[in-house]
Amino acid sequence: MDPLSIARYGMMSAQQELARSADRVVQNGPDQDHGSEMIAQLEAKTQFAISAKIVAFDAAMWRALLTLQR
């Protein structure tokens, strides 16, 4: 797999986990363990951010390679 595919999968996975966590909070209301859901949402946020950094790094590598070819 190439880095962009891995990053895309990571972003999609993080987005889905955030949506699932938000759904659990809405469905269970006050009975929900909000602490564990906050942790799940922070983990999803971190996963998305790391995947975005992979995309940015990949773009920077391609720019550097194109600059070297000139």
Secondary structure as GFF3:
##gff-version 3
##sequence-region A 1 70
A	DSSP	alpha_helix	3	28	.	.	.	ID=ss1
A	DSSP	three_ten_helix	29	31	.	.	.	ID=ss2
A	DSSP	alpha_helix	34	69	.	.	.	ID=ss3
###
